[in-house]
Each structure stands twice: as C-alpha cells, then as structure tokens.
Amino acid sequence: DGSIVTWGDRTEGGDSSAVREHLCSGVVAVYSTQRAFAARKEDASIVTWGHTDYGGDPSAVRKHLCSGVVAVY
C-alpha cells in the first residue's frame, strides 16, 4: 500500500515520528546510510529522517527534494 513502518533507537535513525504523516502512503523505495533514511515517493519527492550527521537533516537541499527526484545514491 506504499506505507512504511520504522522502529529502533532514535539515535540510529529509528525514529521517524517527525515525518510519519509523509510515510503513510506513496512510498516506492527506501534508502539508508549508517544512521539516516530517505523514502522516495510516487510523486518523485523525498522524505528523510534519522541522525543529522548522517543525512537525516535535508534543510540545506530541501527545495530540491519536493519533486522531480528520479534516483538516490
């Protein structure tokens, strides 16, 4: 149904409560680093969560994650 559930230690990226509403539908892929995650959605946007030092804070590139994302590396 395009939803995902996360769990685990919040310092290791397990706490997605800040973006939970964005993970209820439309997720087509999930990517990870050591302590952060990114979900690519059907509308080609990206939702991130996890440890800020490992990519969990997208504030520097947020405007580029709203649409048009075709790949995550």
mmJSON file of the N, C-alpha and C atoms, coordinates in Angstrom:
{"data_MODEL":{"atom_site":{
"group_PDB":["ATOM","ATOM","ATOM","ATOM","ATOM","ATOM","ATOM","ATOM","ATOM","ATOM","ATOM","ATOM","ATOM","ATOM","ATOM","ATOM","ATOM","ATOM","ATOM","ATOM","ATOM","ATOM","ATOM","ATOM","ATOM","ATOM","ATOM","ATOM","ATOM","ATOM","ATOM","ATOM","ATOM","ATOM","ATOM","ATOM","ATOM","ATOM","ATOM","ATOM","ATOM","ATOM","ATOM","ATOM","ATOM","ATOM","ATOM","ATOM","ATOM","ATOM","ATOM","ATOM","ATOM","ATOM","ATOM","ATOM","ATOM","ATOM","ATOM","ATOM","ATOM","ATOM","ATOM","ATOM","ATOM","ATOM","ATOM","ATOM","ATOM","ATOM","ATOM","ATOM","ATOM","ATOM","ATOM","ATOM","ATOM","ATOM","ATOM","ATOM","ATOM","ATOM","ATOM","ATOM","ATOM","ATOM","ATOM","ATOM","ATOM","ATOM","ATOM","ATOM","ATOM","ATOM","ATOM","ATOM","ATOM","ATOM","ATOM","ATOM","ATOM","ATOM","ATOM","ATOM","ATOM","ATOM","ATOM","ATOM","ATOM","ATOM","ATOM","ATOM","ATOM","ATOM","ATOM","ATOM","ATOM","ATOM","ATOM","ATOM","ATOM","ATOM","ATOM","ATOM","ATOM","ATOM","ATOM","ATOM","ATOM","ATOM","ATOM","ATOM","ATOM","ATOM","ATOM","ATOM","ATOM","ATOM","ATOM","ATOM","ATOM","ATOM","ATOM","ATOM","ATOM","ATOM","ATOM","ATOM","ATOM","ATOM","ATOM","ATOM","ATOM","ATOM","ATOM","ATOM","ATOM","ATOM","ATOM","ATOM","ATOM","ATOM","ATOM","ATOM","ATOM","ATOM","ATOM","ATOM","ATOM","ATOM","ATOM","ATOM","ATOM","ATOM","ATOM","ATOM","ATOM","ATOM","ATOM","ATOM","ATOM","ATOM","ATOM","ATOM","ATOM","ATOM","ATOM","ATOM","ATOM","ATOM","ATOM","ATOM","ATOM","ATOM","ATOM","ATOM","ATOM","ATOM","ATOM","ATOM","ATOM","ATOM","ATOM","ATOM","ATOM","ATOM","ATOM","ATOM","ATOM","ATOM","ATOM","ATOM","ATOM","ATOM","ATOM","ATOM","ATOM","ATOM","ATOM"],
"id":[1,2,3,4,5,6,7,8,9,10,11,12,13,14,15,16,17,18,19,20,21,22,23,24,25,26,27,28,29,30,31,32,33,34,35,36,37,38,39,40,41,42,43,44,45,46,47,48,49,50,51,52,53,54,55,56,57,58,59,60,61,62,63,64,65,66,67,68,69,70,71,72,73,74,75,76,77,78,79,80,81,82,83,84,85,86,87,88,89,90,91,92,93,94,95,96,97,98,99,100,101,102,103,104,105,106,107,108,109,110,111,112,113,114,115,116,117,118,119,120,121,122,123,124,125,126,127,128,129,130,131,132,133,134,135,136,137,138,139,140,141,142,143,144,145,146,147,148,149,150,151,152,153,154,155,156,157,158,159,160,161,162,163,164,165,166,167,168,169,170,171,172,173,174,175,176,177,178,179,180,181,182,183,184,185,186,187,188,189,190,191,192,193,194,195,196,197,198,199,200,201,202,203,204,205,206,207,208,209,210,211,212,213,214,215,216,217,218,219],
"type_symbol":["N","C","C","N","C","C","N","C","C","N","C","C","N","C","C","N","C","C","N","C","C","N","C","C","N","C","C","N","C","C","N","C","C","N","C","C","N","C","C","N","C","C","N","C","C","N","C","C","N","C","C","N","C","C","N","C","C","N","C","C","N","C","C","N","C","C","N","C","C","N","C","C","N","C","C","N","C","C","N","C","C","N","C","C","N","C","C","N","C","C","N","C","C","N","C","C","N","C","C","N","C","C","N","C","C","N","C","C","N","C","C","N","C","C","N","C","C","N","C","C","N","C","C","N","C","C","N","C","C","N","C","C","N","C","C","N","C","C","N","C","C","N","C","C","N","C","C","N","C","C","N","C","C","N","C","C","N","C","C","N","C","C","N","C","C","N","C","C","N","C","C","N","C","C","N","C","C","N","C","C","N","C","C","N","C","C","N","C","C","N","C","C","N","C","C","N","C","C","N","C","C","N","C","C","N","C","C","N","C","C","N","C","C","N","C","C","N","C","C"],
"label_atom_id":["N","CA","C","N","CA","C","N","CA","C","N","CA","C","N","CA","C","N","CA","C","N","CA","C","N","CA","C","N","CA","C","N","CA","C","N","CA","C","N","CA","C","N","CA","C","N","CA","C","N","CA","C","N","CA","C","N","CA","C","N","CA","C","N","CA","C","N","CA","C","N","CA","C","N","CA","C","N","CA","C","N","CA","C","N","CA","C","N","CA","C","N","CA","C","N","CA","C","N","CA","C","N","CA","C","N","CA","C","N","CA","C","N","CA","C","N","CA","C","N","CA","C","N","CA","C","N","CA","C","N","CA","C","N","CA","C","N","CA","C","N","CA","C","N","CA","C","N","CA","C","N","CA","C","N","CA","C","N","CA","C","N","CA","C","N","CA","C","N","CA","C","N","CA","C","N","CA","C","N","CA","C","N","CA","C","N","CA","C","N","CA","C","N","CA","C","N","CA","C","N","CA","C","N","CA","C","N","CA","C","N","CA","C","N","CA","C","N","CA","C","N","CA","C","N","CA","C","N","CA","C","N","CA","C","N","CA","C","N","CA","C","N","CA","C","N","CA","C","N","CA","C","N","CA","C"],
"label_alt_id":[null,null,null,null,null,null,null,null,null,null,null,null,null,null,null,null,null,null,null,null,null,null,null,null,null,null,null,null,null,null,null,null,null,null,null,null,null,null,null,null,null,null,null,null,null,null,null,null,null,null,null,null,null,null,null,null,null,null,null,null,null,null,null,null,null,null,null,null,null,null,null,null,null,null,null,null,null,null,null,null,null,null,null,null,null,null,null,null,null,null,null,null,null,null,null,null,null,null,null,null,null,null,null,null,null,null,null,null,null,null,null,null,null,null,null,null,null,null,null,null,null,null,null,null,null,null,null,null,null,null,null,null,null,null,null,null,null,null,null,null,null,null,null,null,null,null,null,null,null,null,null,null,null,null,null,null,null,null,null,null,null,null,null,null,null,null,null,null,null,null,null,null,null,null,null,null,null,null,null,null,null,null,null,null,null,null,null,null,null,null,null,null,null,null,null,null,null,null,null,null,null,null,null,null,null,null,null,null,null,null,null,null,null,null,null,null,null,null,null],
"label_comp_id":["ASP","ASP","ASP","GLY","GLY","GLY","SER","SER","SER","ILE","ILE","ILE","VAL","VAL","VAL","THR","THR","THR","TRP","TRP","TRP","GLY","GLY","GLY","ASP","ASP","ASP","ARG","ARG","ARG","THR","THR","THR","GLU","GLU","GLU","GLY","GLY","GLY","GLY","GLY","GLY","ASP","ASP","ASP","SER","SER","SER","SER","SER","SER","ALA","ALA","ALA","VAL","VAL","VAL","ARG","ARG","ARG","GLU","GLU","GLU","HIS","HIS","HIS","LEU","LEU","LEU","CYS","CYS","CYS","SER","SER","SER","GLY","GLY","GLY","VAL","VAL","VAL","VAL","VAL","VAL","ALA","ALA","ALA","VAL","VAL","VAL","TYR","TYR","TYR","SER","SER","SER","THR","THR","THR","GLN","GLN","GLN","ARG","ARG","ARG","ALA","ALA","ALA","PHE","PHE","PHE","ALA","ALA","ALA","ALA","ALA","ALA","ARG","ARG","ARG","LYS","LYS","LYS","GLU","GLU","GLU","ASP","ASP","ASP","ALA","ALA","ALA","SER","SER","SER","ILE","ILE","ILE","VAL","VAL","VAL","THR","THR","THR","TRP","TRP","TRP","GLY","GLY","GLY","HIS","HIS","HIS","THR","THR","THR","ASP","ASP","ASP","TYR","TYR","TYR","GLY","GLY","GLY","GLY","GLY","GLY","ASP","ASP","ASP","PRO","PRO","PRO","SER","SER","SER","ALA","ALA","ALA","VAL","VAL","VAL","ARG","ARG","ARG","LYS","LYS","LYS","HIS","HIS","HIS","LEU","LEU","LEU","CYS","CYS","CYS","SER","SER","SER","GLY","GLY","GLY","VAL","VAL","VAL","VAL","VAL","VAL","ALA","ALA","ALA","VAL","VAL","VAL","TYR","TYR","TYR"],
"label_asym_id":["A","A","A","A","A","A","A","A","A","A","A","A","A","A","A","A","A","A","A","A","A","A","A","A","A","A","A","A","A","A","A","A","A","A","A","A","A","A","A","A","A","A","A","A","A","A","A","A","A","A","A","A","A","A","A","A","A","A","A","A","A","A","A","A","A","A","A","A","A","A","A","A","A","A","A","A","A","A","A","A","A","A","A","A","A","A","A","A","A","A","A","A","A","A","A","A","A","A","A","A","A","A","A","A","A","A","A","A","A","A","A","A","A","A","A","A","A","A","A","A","A","A","A","A","A","A","A","A","A","A","A","A","A","A","A","A","A","A","A","A","A","A","A","A","A","A","A","A","A","A","A","A","A","A","A","A","A","A","A","A","A","A","A","A","A","A","A","A","A","A","A","A","A","A","A","A","A","A","A","A","A","A","A","A","A","A","A","A","A","A","A","A","A","A","A","A","A","A","A","A","A","A","A","A","A","A","A","A","A","A","A","A","A","A","A","A","A","A","A"],
"label_entity_id":["1","1","1","1","1","1","1","1","1","1","1","1","1","1","1","1","1","1","1","1","1","1","1","1","1","1","1","1","1","1","1","1","1","1","1","1","1","1","1","1","1","1","1","1","1","1","1","1","1","1","1","1","1","1","1","1","1","1","1","1","1","1","1","1","1","1","1","1","1","1","1","1","1","1","1","1","1","1","1","1","1","1","1","1","1","1","1","1","1","1","1","1","1","1","1","1","1","1","1","1","1","1","1","1","1","1","1","1","1","1","1","1","1","1","1","1","1","1","1","1","1","1","1","1","1","1","1","1","1","1","1","1","1","1","1","1","1","1","1","1","1","1","1","1","1","1","1","1","1","1","1","1","1","1","1","1","1","1","1","1","1","1","1","1","1","1","1","1","1","1","1","1","1","1","1","1","1","1","1","1","1","1","1","1","1","1","1","1","1","1","1","1","1","1","1","1","1","1","1","1","1","1","1","1","1","1","1","1","1","1","1","1","1","1","1","1","1","1","1"],
"label_seq_id":[1,1,1,2,2,2,3,3,3,4,4,4,5,5,5,6,6,6,7,7,7,8,8,8,9,9,9,10,10,10,11,11,11,12,12,12,13,13,13,14,14,14,15,15,15,16,16,16,17,17,17,18,18,18,19,19,19,20,20,20,21,21,21,22,22,22,23,23,23,24,24,24,25,25,25,26,26,26,27,27,27,28,28,28,29,29,29,30,30,30,31,31,31,32,32,32,33,33,33,34,34,34,35,35,35,36,36,36,37,37,37,38,38,38,39,39,39,40,40,40,41,41,41,42,42,42,43,43,43,44,44,44,45,45,45,46,46,46,47,47,47,48,48,48,49,49,49,50,50,50,51,51,51,52,52,52,53,53,53,54,54,54,55,55,55,56,56,56,57,57,57,58,58,58,59,59,59,60,60,60,61,61,61,62,62,62,63,63,63,64,64,64,65,65,65,66,66,66,67,67,67,68,68,68,69,69,69,70,70,70,71,71,71,72,72,72,73,73,73],
"pdbx_PDB_ins_code":[null,null,null,null,null,null,null,null,null,null,null,null,null,null,null,null,null,null,null,null,null,null,null,null,null,null,null,null,null,null,null,null,null,null,null,null,null,null,null,null,null,null,null,null,null,null,null,null,null,null,null,null,null,null,null,null,null,null,null,null,null,null,null,null,null,null,null,null,null,null,null,null,null,null,null,null,null,null,null,null,null,null,null,null,null,null,null,null,null,null,null,null,null,null,null,null,null,null,null,null,null,null,null,null,null,null,null,null,null,null,null,null,null,null,null,null,null,null,null,null,null,null,null,null,null,null,null,null,null,null,null,null,null,null,null,null,null,null,null,null,null,null,null,null,null,null,null,null,null,null,null,null,null,null,null,null,null,null,null,null,null,null,null,null,null,null,null,null,null,null,null,null,null,null,null,null,null,null,null,null,null,null,null,null,null,null,null,null,null,null,null,null,null,null,null,null,null,null,null,null,null,null,null,null,null,null,null,null,null,null,null,null,null,null,null,null,null,null,null],
"Cartn_x":[0.812,0.0,0.852,2.164,3.045,3.358,3.002,3.331,4.525,5.226,6.316,6.202,6.749,6.788,8.25,8.651,10.035,10.063,11.206,11.389,12.867,13.199,14.595,15.041,16.272,16.891,16.856,16.357,16.243,17.594,18.654,19.984,20.58,19.971,20.436,19.519,18.574,17.678,16.331,16.047,14.802,13.565,13.699,12.557,12.155,11.05,10.559,9.322,9.099,7.867,7.704,8.774,8.688,8.153,8.262,7.803,6.775,6.257,5.339,4.198,3.615,2.476,2.843,4.112,4.567,4.907,4.892,5.268,4.061,2.853,1.626,1.182,1.686,1.299,2.284,2.29,3.063,4.548,5.066,6.499,6.803,7.783,8.159,9.538,10.371,11.714,12.229,13.096,13.736,15.238,15.993,17.449,18.002,19.233,19.784,21.274,21.697,23.104,23.284,24.357,24.592,23.52,23.035,22.076,20.972,20.695,19.628,18.97,17.75,16.968,16.319,16.025,15.294,14.263,13.05,11.99,11.665,11.69,11.273,9.803,9.04,7.597,7.141,5.918,5.35,5.382,5.289,5.287,6.703,7.71,9.126,9.693,9.103,9.655,10.42,11.201,11.998,11.653,11.505,11.294,12.479,13.115,14.267,14.031,14.738,14.725,15.975,16.284,17.435,18.451,19.616,20.696,21.138,21.181,21.512,22.914,23.856,25.221,25.368,24.344,24.405,23.403,22.839,21.924,20.469,20.15,18.765,18.173,18.998,18.524,18.698,17.612,17.714,17.609,17.689,17.409,18.247,19.47,20.329,19.884,19.147,18.732,17.228,16.48,15.042,14.302,14.636,13.907,14.087,15.145,15.399,14.735,14.125,13.55,12.034,11.425,9.972,9.369,10.117,9.619,10.763,10.514,11.481,12.674,12.676,13.797,13.602,14.587,14.482,15.417,16.437,17.37,18.007,18.38,19.084,20.335,21.485,22.736,23.364],
"Cartn_y":[-1.203,0.0,1.262,1.129,2.283,2.943,2.291,2.848,2.103,2.75,2.079,2.334,1.407,1.499,1.448,2.31,2.317,2.045,1.551,1.294,1.275,1.332,1.249,2.459,2.452,3.513,4.827,5.88,7.168,7.723,7.423,7.928,7.171,6.074,5.275,5.426,6.369,6.607,5.932,5.295,4.545,5.365,6.629,7.464,8.339,7.999,8.786,9.598,9.799,10.469,11.871,12.569,13.925,13.929,12.805,12.724,11.621,11.067,9.922,10.139,11.326,11.594,11.458,11.63,11.519,10.089,9.172,7.782,6.848,7.401,6.6,6.068,6.671,6.211,6.745,6.094,6.593,6.313,5.569,5.274,4.156,4.393,3.386,2.792,3.479,2.966,3.618,2.886,3.409,3.214,4.248,4.235,4.518,4.086,4.32,4.63,5.332,5.499,4.756,4.999,4.293,4.605,5.87,6.267,7.187,7.193,8.027,7.311,7.749,7.093,8.122,7.713,8.539,7.665,8.17,7.462,8.25,7.558,8.178,7.859,8.876,8.716,8.715,8.265,8.185,9.519,10.612,11.935,12.468,11.603,11.926,12.898,12.906,13.691,12.755,13.343,12.585,13.037,12.064,12.335,11.715,12.476,11.952,12.004,11.119,11.124,10.421,10.641,9.986,10.981,10.478,11.265,12.355,13.589,14.721,14.641,14.076,13.979,12.927,12.111,11.041,11.227,12.423,12.71,12.853,12.796,12.886,14.281,15.302,16.684,17.227,17.364,17.821,19.329,20.093,21.535,22.261,21.848,22.525,22.283,21.201,20.862,20.639,21.005,20.718,21.136,22.296,22.774,21.847,21.048,20.12,18.757,18.546,17.243,17.191,18.287,18.358,17.651,17.561,16.896,16.66,15.778,15.556,14.673,14.051,13.168,11.83,11.416,10.144,9.071,9.483,8.5,9.06,8.139,8.484,7.619,8.213,7.453,7.61],
"Cartn_z":[0.0,0.0,0.0,-0.081,-0.149,1.176,2.268,3.587,4.167,5.082,5.778,7.272,8.038,9.487,9.897,10.804,11.278,12.773,13.239,14.662,14.955,16.211,16.616,17.398,17.744,18.532,17.755,18.381,17.679,17.286,18.024,17.662,16.483,16.107,14.972,13.761,13.817,12.694,12.805,13.914,14.055,14.329,14.655,14.998,13.808,13.18,12.046,12.423,13.706,14.148,13.553,13.283,12.72,11.291,10.586,9.195,8.986,10.054,9.985,8.999,8.999,8.114,6.641,6.312,4.926,4.521,5.488,5.214,5.19,5.252,5.309,3.951,2.893,1.56,0.526,-0.623,-1.754,-1.756,-0.778,-0.746,-1.741,-2.616,-3.61,-3.365,-2.567,-2.267,-0.996,-0.293,0.915,0.77,1.11,1.032,2.415,2.667,4.002,3.962,5.012,5.323,6.639,7.317,8.569,9.617,9.65,10.685,10.189,8.899,8.351,7.179,6.862,5.82,4.925,3.696,2.745,2.061,1.958,1.251,-0.012,-1.158,-2.418,-2.607,-2.947,-3.061,-4.52,-4.743,-6.087,-6.819,-6.083,-6.704,-6.949,-6.814,-7.053,-6.02,-4.824,-3.717,-2.784,-1.895,-0.936,0.474,1.379,2.805,3.543,4.421,5.157,6.657,7.373,8.829,9.321,10.568,11.167,11.705,11.991,12.591,11.627,12.112,11.237,10.641,11.358,10.845,9.747,9.535,8.544,7.409,7.291,6.191,6.576,7.843,8.276,8.228,8.088,8.043,6.627,5.879,4.492,4.316,5.385,5.294,4.235,4.012,3.029,1.584,1.345,-0.023,-0.145,0.876,0.925,-0.351,-0.902,-2.084,-3.287,-3.284,-4.39,-4.185,-3.038,-2.719,-2.851,-3.249,-3.304,-4.511,-5.597,-6.796,-7.766,-8.714,-9.774,-9.439,-8.277,-7.928,-8.629,-9.401,-10.128,-9.565,-8.809,-8.245,-6.981,-6.106,-4.871,-4.817,-4.531,-4.463,-3.096],
"occupancy":[1.0,1.0,1.0,1.0,1.0,1.0,1.0,1.0,1.0,1.0,1.0,1.0,1.0,1.0,1.0,1.0,1.0,1.0,1.0,1.0,1.0,1.0,1.0,1.0,1.0,1.0,1.0,1.0,1.0,1.0,1.0,1.0,1.0,1.0,1.0,1.0,1.0,1.0,1.0,1.0,1.0,1.0,1.0,1.0,1.0,1.0,1.0,1.0,1.0,1.0,1.0,1.0,1.0,1.0,1.0,1.0,1.0,1.0,1.0,1.0,1.0,1.0,1.0,1.0,1.0,1.0,1.0,1.0,1.0,1.0,1.0,1.0,1.0,1.0,1.0,1.0,1.0,1.0,1.0,1.0,1.0,1.0,1.0,1.0,1.0,1.0,1.0,1.0,1.0,1.0,1.0,1.0,1.0,1.0,1.0,1.0,1.0,1.0,1.0,1.0,1.0,1.0,1.0,1.0,1.0,1.0,1.0,1.0,1.0,1.0,1.0,1.0,1.0,1.0,1.0,1.0,1.0,1.0,1.0,1.0,1.0,1.0,1.0,1.0,1.0,1.0,1.0,1.0,1.0,1.0,1.0,1.0,1.0,1.0,1.0,1.0,1.0,1.0,1.0,1.0,1.0,1.0,1.0,1.0,1.0,1.0,1.0,1.0,1.0,1.0,1.0,1.0,1.0,1.0,1.0,1.0,1.0,1.0,1.0,1.0,1.0,1.0,1.0,1.0,1.0,1.0,1.0,1.0,1.0,1.0,1.0,1.0,1.0,1.0,1.0,1.0,1.0,1.0,1.0,1.0,1.0,1.0,1.0,1.0,1.0,1.0,1.0,1.0,1.0,1.0,1.0,1.0,1.0,1.0,1.0,1.0,1.0,1.0,1.0,1.0,1.0,1.0,1.0,1.0,1.0,1.0,1.0,1.0,1.0,1.0,1.0,1.0,1.0,1.0,1.0,1.0,1.0,1.0,1.0],
"B_iso_or_equiv":[0.0,0.0,0.0,0.0,0.0,0.0,0.0,0.0,0.0,0.0,0.0,0.0,0.0,0.0,0.0,0.0,0.0,0.0,0.0,0.0,0.0,0.0,0.0,0.0,0.0,0.0,0.0,0.0,0.0,0.0,0.0,0.0,0.0,0.0,0.0,0.0,0.0,0.0,0.0,0.0,0.0,0.0,0.0,0.0,0.0,0.0,0.0,0.0,0.0,0.0,0.0,0.0,0.0,0.0,0.0,0.0,0.0,0.0,0.0,0.0,0.0,0.0,0.0,0.0,0.0,0.0,0.0,0.0,0.0,0.0,0.0,0.0,0.0,0.0,0.0,0.0,0.0,0.0,0.0,0.0,0.0,0.0,0.0,0.0,0.0,0.0,0.0,0.0,0.0,0.0,0.0,0.0,0.0,0.0,0.0,0.0,0.0,0.0,0.0,0.0,0.0,0.0,0.0,0.0,0.0,0.0,0.0,0.0,0.0,0.0,0.0,0.0,0.0,0.0,0.0,0.0,0.0,0.0,0.0,0.0,0.0,0.0,0.0,0.0,0.0,0.0,0.0,0.0,0.0,0.0,0.0,0.0,0.0,0.0,0.0,0.0,0.0,0.0,0.0,0.0,0.0,0.0,0.0,0.0,0.0,0.0,0.0,0.0,0.0,0.0,0.0,0.0,0.0,0.0,0.0,0.0,0.0,0.0,0.0,0.0,0.0,0.0,0.0,0.0,0.0,0.0,0.0,0.0,0.0,0.0,0.0,0.0,0.0,0.0,0.0,0.0,0.0,0.0,0.0,0.0,0.0,0.0,0.0,0.0,0.0,0.0,0.0,0.0,0.0,0.0,0.0,0.0,0.0,0.0,0.0,0.0,0.0,0.0,0.0,0.0,0.0,0.0,0.0,0.0,0.0,0.0,0.0,0.0,0.0,0.0,0.0,0.0,0.0,0.0,0.0,0.0,0.0,0.0,0.0],
"pdbx_formal_charge":[null,null,null,null,null,null,null,null,null,null,null,null,null,null,null,null,null,null,null,null,null,null,null,null,null,null,null,null,null,null,null,null,null,null,null,null,null,null,null,null,null,null,null,null,null,null,null,null,null,null,null,null,null,null,null,null,null,null,null,null,null,null,null,null,null,null,null,null,null,null,null,null,null,null,null,null,null,null,null,null,null,null,null,null,null,null,null,null,null,null,null,null,null,null,null,null,null,null,null,null,null,null,null,null,null,null,null,null,null,null,null,null,null,null,null,null,null,null,null,null,null,null,null,null,null,null,null,null,null,null,null,null,null,null,null,null,null,null,null,null,null,null,null,null,null,null,null,null,null,null,null,null,null,null,null,null,null,null,null,null,null,null,null,null,null,null,null,null,null,null,null,null,null,null,null,null,null,null,null,null,null,null,null,null,null,null,null,null,null,null,null,null,null,null,null,null,null,null,null,null,null,null,null,null,null,null,null,null,null,null,null,null,null,null,null,null,null,null,null],
"auth_seq_id":[1,1,1,2,2,2,3,3,3,4,4,4,5,5,5,6,6,6,7,7,7,8,8,8,9,9,9,10,10,10,11,11,11,12,12,12,13,13,13,14,14,14,15,15,15,16,16,16,17,17,17,18,18,18,19,19,19,20,20,20,21,21,21,22,22,22,23,23,23,24,24,24,25,25,25,26,26,26,27,27,27,28,28,28,29,29,29,30,30,30,31,31,31,32,32,32,33,33,33,34,34,34,35,35,35,36,36,36,37,37,37,38,38,38,39,39,39,40,40,40,41,41,41,42,42,42,43,43,43,44,44,44,45,45,45,46,46,46,47,47,47,48,48,48,49,49,49,50,50,50,51,51,51,52,52,52,53,53,53,54,54,54,55,55,55,56,56,56,57,57,57,58,58,58,59,59,59,60,60,60,61,61,61,62,62,62,63,63,63,64,64,64,65,65,65,66,66,66,67,67,67,68,68,68,69,69,69,70,70,70,71,71,71,72,72,72,73,73,73],
"auth_comp_id":["ASP","ASP","ASP","GLY","GLY","GLY","SER","SER","SER","ILE","ILE","ILE","VAL","VAL","VAL","THR","THR","THR","TRP","TRP","TRP","GLY","GLY","GLY","ASP","ASP","ASP","ARG","ARG","ARG","THR","THR","THR","GLU","GLU","GLU","GLY","GLY","GLY","GLY","GLY","GLY","ASP","ASP","ASP","SER","SER","SER","SER","SER","SER","ALA","ALA","ALA","VAL","VAL","VAL","ARG","ARG","ARG","GLU","GLU","GLU","HIS","HIS","HIS","LEU","LEU","LEU","CYS","CYS","CYS","SER","SER","SER","GLY","GLY","GLY","VAL","VAL","VAL","VAL","VAL","VAL","ALA","ALA","ALA","VAL","VAL","VAL","TYR","TYR","TYR","SER","SER","SER","THR","THR","THR","GLN","GLN","GLN","ARG","ARG","ARG","ALA","ALA","ALA","PHE","PHE","PHE","ALA","ALA","ALA","ALA","ALA","ALA","ARG","ARG","ARG","LYS","LYS","LYS","GLU","GLU","GLU","ASP","ASP","ASP","ALA","ALA","ALA","SER","SER","SER","ILE","ILE","ILE","VAL","VAL","VAL","THR","THR","THR","TRP","TRP","TRP","GLY","GLY","GLY","HIS","HIS","HIS","THR","THR","THR","ASP","ASP","ASP","TYR","TYR","TYR","GLY","GLY","GLY","GLY","GLY","GLY","ASP","ASP","ASP","PRO","PRO","PRO","SER","SER","SER","ALA","ALA","ALA","VAL","VAL","VAL","ARG","ARG","ARG","LYS","LYS","LYS","HIS","HIS","HIS","LEU","LEU","LEU","CYS","CYS","CYS","SER","SER","SER","GLY","GLY","GLY","VAL","VAL","VAL","VAL","VAL","VAL","ALA","ALA","ALA","VAL","VAL","VAL","TYR","TYR","TYR"],
"auth_asym_id":["A","A","A","A","A","A","A","A","A","A","A","A","A","A","A","A","A","A","A","A","A","A","A","A","A","A","A","A","A","A","A","A","A","A","A","A","A","A","A","A","A","A","A","A","A","A","A","A","A","A","A","A","A","A","A","A","A","A","A","A","A","A","A","A","A","A","A","A","A","A","A","A","A","A","A","A","A","A","A","A","A","A","A","A","A","A","A","A","A","A","A","A","A","A","A","A","A","A","A","A","A","A","A","A","A","A","A","A","A","A","A","A","A","A","A","A","A","A","A","A","A","A","A","A","A","A","A","A","A","A","A","A","A","A","A","A","A","A","A","A","A","A","A","A","A","A","A","A","A","A","A","A","A","A","A","A","A","A","A","A","A","A","A","A","A","A","A","A","A","A","A","A","A","A","A","A","A","A","A","A","A","A","A","A","A","A","A","A","A","A","A","A","A","A","A","A","A","A","A","A","A","A","A","A","A","A","A","A","A","A","A","A","A","A","A","A","A","A","A"],
"auth_atom_id":["N","CA","C","N","CA","C","N","CA","C","N","CA","C","N","CA","C","N","CA","C","N","CA","C","N","CA","C","N","CA","C","N","CA","C","N","CA","C","N","CA","C","N","CA","C","N","CA","C","N","CA","C","N","CA","C","N","CA","C","N","CA","C","N","CA","C","N","CA","C","N","CA","C","N","CA","C","N","CA","C","N","CA","C","N","CA","C","N","CA","C","N","CA","C","N","CA","C","N","CA","C","N","CA","C","N","CA","C","N","CA","C","N","CA","C","N","CA","C","N","CA","C","N","CA","C","N","CA","C","N","CA","C","N","CA","C","N","CA","C","N","CA","C","N","CA","C","N","CA","C","N","CA","C","N","CA","C","N","CA","C","N","CA","C","N","CA","C","N","CA","C","N","CA","C","N","CA","C","N","CA","C","N","CA","C","N","CA","C","N","CA","C","N","CA","C","N","CA","C","N","CA","C","N","CA","C","N","CA","C","N","CA","C","N","CA","C","N","CA","C","N","CA","C","N","CA","C","N","CA","C","N","CA","C","N","CA","C","N","CA","C","N","CA","C","N","CA","C","N","CA","C","N","CA","C"],
"pdbx_PDB_model_num":[1,1,1,1,1,1,1,1,1,1,1,1,1,1,1,1,1,1,1,1,1,1,1,1,1,1,1,1,1,1,1,1,1,1,1,1,1,1,1,1,1,1,1,1,1,1,1,1,1,1,1,1,1,1,1,1,1,1,1,1,1,1,1,1,1,1,1,1,1,1,1,1,1,1,1,1,1,1,1,1,1,1,1,1,1,1,1,1,1,1,1,1,1,1,1,1,1,1,1,1,1,1,1,1,1,1,1,1,1,1,1,1,1,1,1,1,1,1,1,1,1,1,1,1,1,1,1,1,1,1,1,1,1,1,1,1,1,1,1,1,1,1,1,1,1,1,1,1,1,1,1,1,1,1,1,1,1,1,1,1,1,1,1,1,1,1,1,1,1,1,1,1,1,1,1,1,1,1,1,1,1,1,1,1,1,1,1,1,1,1,1,1,1,1,1,1,1,1,1,1,1,1,1,1,1,1,1,1,1,1,1,1,1,1,1,1,1,1,1]
}}}
